[in-house]
Structure formats: structure tokens, C-alpha cells
Amino acid sequence: MGGDLIAARMPAMRRMLLLWTGLFLACSARADFQMFPSSYLYPHYIADPRRPEFGLTILGFPDPEIPDSGDRRVGLKLGGRFGLLRLGGWQVDIEAGFTGQFDIEHSLDNIGWDGTYGFLLSTGFENGISLQLGTKHISSHVGDEYAERTGRRRIGYTREELVAGAAWSIDDRWRTYGEAGWGYKTKEDIGQERGRLQLGLEHEASLGDRLGWYAALDLQAFEERNWQTDPTLQAGLLVPAGDRRWRVGLAVHDGAVPIGEFYQVDETYVALGLWLAP
């Protein structure tokens, strides 16, 4: 009775800390327990324009559709996926990132940006199939300079969804994946809907002893956009740098602006980019 009363009065964060501490101590006794694994059981989607990663791109737009925006922009992506723990063939990851566009023709004003985070549970099998379950959160914002210059106000695009994905490494070079998202927190007053689908195909191969090349296609469709398919194609070189690899290449996107505040706007761009490969 007294213990229940004390527990009820403990702050929520303290109870959560005790829970995770107990879980850690229970798991650490197992031989197959690993904290902060450096590898992943589920692949990253190479051409996904919304995936958290480290990258810098120069974007060219034949016909920019965001009002009062230029046809040249800088794309900046910060973040990635980070392994928390691995136990018995399962891994827990956290994913977090920033994705923004900056208008070169307007003093690099920030047009808009998305902040993303998620918690993911994944596993892999010897036949090359891997599975992923989790939850993701996206909060989108209009850039301050762009809002001041144009009067564009934030519509408050926020999406929280449950995700389920499956990937298949067909062989050492080819991989395909599919993912579905169901938004459990959306804003109907701005036209948001719950469904999201994503498919992709990727190829990687070596070029000599050090260099490699790759090509990747990502297809996304949202219920809130009447399931219109938005393709992104990326191809280029894999360049080693110490124990990491960089992707240097071109990307072509045709569809929704990959910033939630402008999800109803379609644009086509060609990008020259540098991305840190996982």
C-alpha cells in the first residue's frame, strides 16, 4: 500500500528512468546483449528525400512552384539513425533529423524545414529479408525570412504515424523495400489523411578496389495527395573516407515538396549532392 502511494507520487520521468534502468540491467546479463551497435539490421532508403541523414545538395528547379521562390536552392540534411541496443536478433534504433531548403536567389533565406524523430524496432533473417516496426514524428515549419518576406503563415503540418517496413537484399548488389505508414495523429482541417505507402529499388556495385557506384529509385504516395506517386531517382559514386563512405551523385525528384508545410505543392528538381553513407 505504502509502496503504491510512493510510486504514484514519483514524477513520470523518474519512473521512466527506473524502468529503463531495470530493463538495461535485466538485458545486460545476456551474452547476446549489445549497447549502441554500430551496424543496422534494417537498411536505409538511399533515395528517400525525407530520410534523416547528413547531406548537402544544390537544387535546380526548371519551374519553381513555391510562391516567390527562386529556381536555385541549397538543400541541407542533418541527422540519421543511431543504434541503441541489440538483443536476440532484434535491434532498437532512434532516428532524428533536420531537412531544410534555402533560397540562393533570396540571400539563402530558409523557405522551410522539417524536424523528424522516430523509434524503430528491426530484425533480419539469413535469407536477406529484414523487417521494421516503429513510430515516426514529423513537425514542419516555414522559414522565418520567407514568412516575413511573403506573409506565408504556418499551417501547422505535423504527422505522427506507425510504420511497418520490409526489405529484401536479393544479392550483394540488389535490394528492394516496401513500407506503409498510418497516421494516428493528423490535422484534418489542413487536409491531412492517414495513409502513406513507399516502395524502392537499389543497386550498388564496386568500381575497382576502392570506388563504387550506385543507383536508387524511391516511390512515395500519400492518401492526403490522392495517392499520387512521387518518384525520386538518385545515382552516383561511393567514395571511401577513412572508415566511412560518401555518396556523390545526382538526384531527380518529381512530386510533392519534401517539406510538410508545402505538401500540396508539386515541384521538379535536379540536385547535385554529397551524402554520408551509413
C-alpha positions as CSV (number, residue, x, y, z in Angstrom):
1,M,0.0,0.0,0.0
2,G,2.7,2.4,1.0
3,G,4.9,1.4,-2.0
4,D,2.0,2.1,-4.4
5,L,1.5,5.5,-2.9
6,I,5.2,6.4,-3.2
7,A,5.2,5.2,-6.8
8,A,2.1,7.2,-7.7
9,R,3.8,10.4,-6.5
10,M,7.1,9.8,-8.4
11,P,7.5,12.1,-11.4
12,A,6.8,10.5,-14.7
13,M,10.4,11.0,-15.9
14,R,11.8,9.4,-12.8
15,R,9.6,6.3,-13.2
16,M,10.6,6.0,-16.8
17,L,14.3,6.2,-15.9
18,L,13.8,3.5,-13.3
19,L,12.0,1.3,-15.9
20,W,14.8,1.7,-18.5
21,T,17.4,1.1,-15.8
22,G,15.7,-2.1,-14.8
23,L,15.4,-3.2,-18.4
24,F,19.1,-2.5,-19.0
25,L,20.2,-4.5,-16.0
26,A,18.0,-7.4,-17.0
27,C,19.2,-7.5,-20.5
28,S,22.9,-6.9,-19.8
29,A,23.2,-10.3,-18.2
30,R,22.6,-11.9,-21.6
31,A,25.6,-12.8,-23.7
32,D,23.9,-11.5,-26.9
33,F,23.1,-8.1,-25.5
34,Q,24.9,-5.1,-27.1
35,M,24.6,-1.4,-26.3
36,F,24.9,1.1,-29.1
37,P,25.5,-1.3,-32.0
38,S,27.5,0.3,-34.9
39,S,25.6,-1.6,-37.6
40,Y,22.0,-2.0,-38.6
41,L,19.6,-4.9,-39.2
42,Y,17.3,-2.8,-41.5
43,P,18.6,-0.8,-44.5
44,H,18.5,2.9,-45.0
45,Y,16.5,4.1,-48.0
46,I,19.1,5.7,-50.3
47,A,16.9,7.9,-52.5
48,D,14.3,8.8,-49.8
49,P,14.2,12.6,-49.8
50,R,12.7,12.7,-46.3
51,R,15.1,10.3,-44.6
52,P,17.2,11.8,-41.8
53,E,20.8,11.8,-42.9
54,F,23.8,14.1,-43.4
55,G,23.8,15.7,-46.8
56,L,24.3,18.9,-48.8
57,T,22.8,19.5,-52.2
58,I,22.5,22.2,-54.8
59,L,18.9,22.1,-56.2
60,G,17.9,23.3,-59.6
61,F,14.2,23.9,-60.4
62,P,13.0,24.2,-64.1
63,D,9.7,25.7,-62.9
64,P,9.6,26.6,-59.1
65,E,6.1,26.3,-57.8
66,I,6.6,27.6,-54.2
67,P,5.4,31.2,-54.4
68,D,8.1,33.8,-54.6
69,S,10.9,31.3,-54.5
70,G,14.0,31.0,-56.8
71,D,15.0,28.3,-59.1
72,R,18.2,27.5,-57.2
73,R,18.3,26.4,-53.6
74,V,20.6,24.7,-51.1
75,G,19.3,21.6,-49.5
76,L,20.6,20.7,-46.1
77,K,20.0,17.5,-44.2
78,L,21.3,16.7,-40.7
79,G,20.8,13.6,-38.6
80,G,20.5,9.9,-39.1
81,R,19.7,6.6,-37.4
82,F,21.5,5.6,-34.3
83,G,21.6,2.1,-32.7
84,L,20.5,2.0,-29.1
85,L,20.6,-1.7,-28.2
86,R,20.6,-5.2,-29.8
87,L,19.3,-8.3,-28.1
88,G,18.5,-11.7,-29.5
89,G,18.4,-10.7,-33.2
90,W,16.4,-7.6,-32.6
91,Q,17.6,-4.0,-32.6
92,V,16.2,-0.8,-31.2
93,D,17.2,2.4,-33.1
94,I,16.4,6.1,-32.7
95,E,16.0,8.2,-35.8
96,A,16.2,12.0,-35.8
97,G,17.0,14.8,-38.3
98,F,16.5,18.2,-39.9
99,T,15.6,18.7,-43.6
100,G,15.6,22.3,-45.0
101,Q,15.7,24.3,-48.2
102,F,17.5,27.7,-48.5
103,D,16.8,30.1,-51.4
104,I,20.0,31.1,-53.2
105,E,18.3,33.9,-55.1
106,H,17.0,35.5,-51.8
107,S,20.1,35.7,-49.7
108,L,19.8,32.0,-48.7
109,D,16.5,32.6,-46.9
110,N,15.2,29.5,-45.3
111,I,12.0,28.5,-47.1
112,G,11.0,25.8,-44.7
113,W,12.2,22.8,-42.7
114,D,11.1,19.6,-41.2
115,G,12.2,18.1,-37.8
116,T,11.8,14.4,-37.6
117,Y,12.3,11.7,-34.9
118,G,11.3,8.1,-34.5
119,F,11.8,4.9,-32.6
120,L,12.3,1.8,-34.6
121,L,12.5,-2.0,-33.9
122,S,14.1,-4.2,-36.5
123,T,15.3,-7.7,-37.2
124,G,16.9,-9.6,-40.0
125,F,17.0,-13.1,-41.4
126,E,19.6,-15.2,-43.2
127,N,17.6,-15.2,-46.5
128,G,18.2,-11.4,-46.8
129,I,14.8,-10.3,-45.6
130,S,14.6,-7.7,-42.8
131,L,11.6,-6.2,-41.0
132,Q,11.0,-3.0,-39.2
133,L,8.2,-1.6,-36.9
134,G,8.1,1.7,-35.2
135,T,6.7,5.2,-34.8
136,K,7.7,8.4,-36.5
137,H,7.0,12.1,-35.8
138,I,7.4,15.0,-38.3
139,S,6.9,18.6,-37.4
140,S,7.2,21.1,-40.3
141,H,7.9,24.8,-40.3
142,V,8.0,27.8,-42.6
143,G,11.3,29.7,-42.6
144,D,11.3,33.0,-40.7
145,E,12.8,35.0,-43.5
146,Y,10.5,33.5,-46.1
147,A,7.4,34.1,-43.9
148,E,8.4,37.7,-43.3
149,R,9.0,38.4,-46.9
150,T,5.9,36.7,-48.3
151,G,3.4,36.7,-45.4
152,R,3.1,32.9,-45.7
153,R,1.8,31.6,-42.3
154,R,2.5,28.2,-41.0
155,I,-0.4,25.7,-41.4
156,G,1.0,23.5,-38.6
157,Y,1.8,20.4,-40.6
158,T,2.5,17.7,-38.0
159,R,2.4,14.0,-38.7
160,E,2.7,11.1,-36.2
161,E,2.5,7.7,-37.6
162,L,3.0,4.0,-37.0
163,V,5.3,2.4,-39.7
164,A,5.9,-1.2,-40.9
165,G,8.6,-2.0,-43.4
166,A,10.1,-5.0,-45.2
167,A,13.3,-5.1,-47.2
168,W,14.9,-7.9,-49.2
169,S,18.6,-8.0,-50.1
170,I,18.3,-10.0,-53.3
171,D,22.0,-10.5,-53.6
172,D,25.2,-8.4,-52.8
173,R,24.1,-5.8,-55.4
174,W,20.3,-5.5,-55.4
175,R,17.9,-4.6,-52.7
176,T,14.2,-3.7,-52.7
177,Y,11.9,-2.4,-49.9
178,G,8.4,-1.5,-49.1
179,E,6.9,0.5,-46.2
180,A,3.5,1.6,-45.0
181,G,2.6,4.3,-42.6
182,W,-0.6,5.0,-40.7
183,G,-1.0,8.5,-39.2
184,Y,-2.5,8.2,-35.8
185,K,-2.3,12.0,-35.3
186,T,-3.1,14.2,-38.2
187,K,-4.8,17.5,-38.8
188,E,-8.0,17.1,-40.9
189,D,-8.6,20.9,-41.1
190,I,-5.5,21.3,-43.3
191,G,-6.3,18.2,-45.5
192,Q,-4.1,15.6,-43.9
193,E,-5.0,12.0,-44.2
194,R,-3.7,8.8,-42.5
195,G,-2.2,6.6,-45.2
196,R,1.3,6.5,-46.7
197,L,3.0,4.0,-49.0
198,Q,6.6,3.7,-50.0
199,L,8.5,1.4,-52.4
200,G,12.1,1.3,-53.6
201,L,14.7,-0.5,-55.6
202,E,18.5,0.0,-55.1
203,H,21.7,-1.3,-56.8
204,E,25.3,-1.0,-55.6
205,A,28.5,-2.3,-57.3
206,S,32.2,-1.9,-57.0
207,L,34.5,0.1,-59.3
208,G,38.0,-1.3,-58.8
209,D,39.4,-1.8,-55.3
210,R,38.1,1.4,-53.6
211,L,35.3,3.2,-55.5
212,G,31.8,2.0,-56.1
213,W,28.7,3.2,-57.9
214,Y,25.0,3.1,-57.0
215,A,21.6,3.8,-58.4
216,A,18.3,4.0,-56.3
217,L,14.7,4.7,-57.0
218,D,12.2,5.7,-54.3
219,L,8.4,5.9,-54.8
220,Q,6.1,7.5,-52.2
221,A,2.4,8.1,-52.2
222,F,0.2,9.8,-49.5
223,E,-3.5,9.5,-49.1
224,E,-3.7,13.2,-48.5
225,R,-2.4,13.7,-52.0
226,N,-4.9,11.2,-53.5
227,W,-2.2,8.6,-53.7
228,Q,-0.3,10.4,-56.4
229,T,3.1,8.8,-56.9
230,D,6.2,10.9,-56.2
231,P,9.4,9.4,-57.6
232,T,13.0,10.2,-56.7
233,L,15.9,8.8,-58.6
234,Q,19.5,9.1,-57.3
235,A,22.7,7.8,-58.8
236,G,26.4,8.4,-58.3
237,L,29.7,7.2,-56.8
238,L,30.6,5.7,-53.5
239,V,33.8,7.3,-52.2
240,P,35.6,5.9,-49.1
241,A,36.8,8.3,-46.5
242,G,38.5,6.5,-43.6
243,D,36.0,4.1,-42.1
244,R,33.1,5.9,-43.7
245,R,31.7,6.3,-47.2
246,W,30.3,9.3,-49.0
247,R,27.8,9.2,-51.9
248,V,28.5,11.8,-54.6
249,G,25.8,12.0,-57.2
250,L,22.8,13.4,-58.9
251,A,19.2,13.2,-57.8
252,V,16.0,13.9,-59.7
253,H,12.7,14.4,-57.9
254,D,9.2,14.9,-59.4
255,G,6.3,15.4,-56.9
256,A,5.5,16.9,-53.6
257,V,7.9,19.3,-52.0
258,P,9.6,17.1,-49.3
259,I,8.8,19.7,-46.6
260,G,5.4,19.1,-44.9
261,E,4.3,22.8,-44.9
262,F,4.3,22.7,-48.7
263,Y,2.9,19.1,-49.2
264,Q,0.2,20.3,-51.6
265,V,2.9,21.8,-54.0
266,D,4.4,19.8,-56.8
267,E,7.9,20.6,-58.0
268,T,10.6,19.0,-60.1
269,Y,14.2,19.4,-59.3
270,V,17.6,18.1,-60.2
271,A,20.2,18.0,-57.4
272,L,24.0,17.7,-57.2
273,G,24.7,16.3,-53.8
274,L,27.0,14.9,-51.2
275,W,25.6,12.4,-48.7
276,L,27.2,10.5,-45.8
277,A,26.5,6.8,-46.4
278,P,25.7,4.7,-43.3
